[in-house]
């Protein structure tokens, strides 16, 4: 792991951290029980195997 030679200032640290952004989930259409729902792509297999209840 990289180790900095010198301490990073508080302003530089906060500027670097502020670049991070959460992304909205990629929603895909899924038909369950004759109704169509928009669900996150990574949860489609769980909905198909009925591990999760249908979204409200």
Secondary structure by P-SEA (a helix, b strand, c coil): cccccccccaaaaaaaaacbbbbccbbbbbbcccbbbbbcccaaaaaaaccccccc
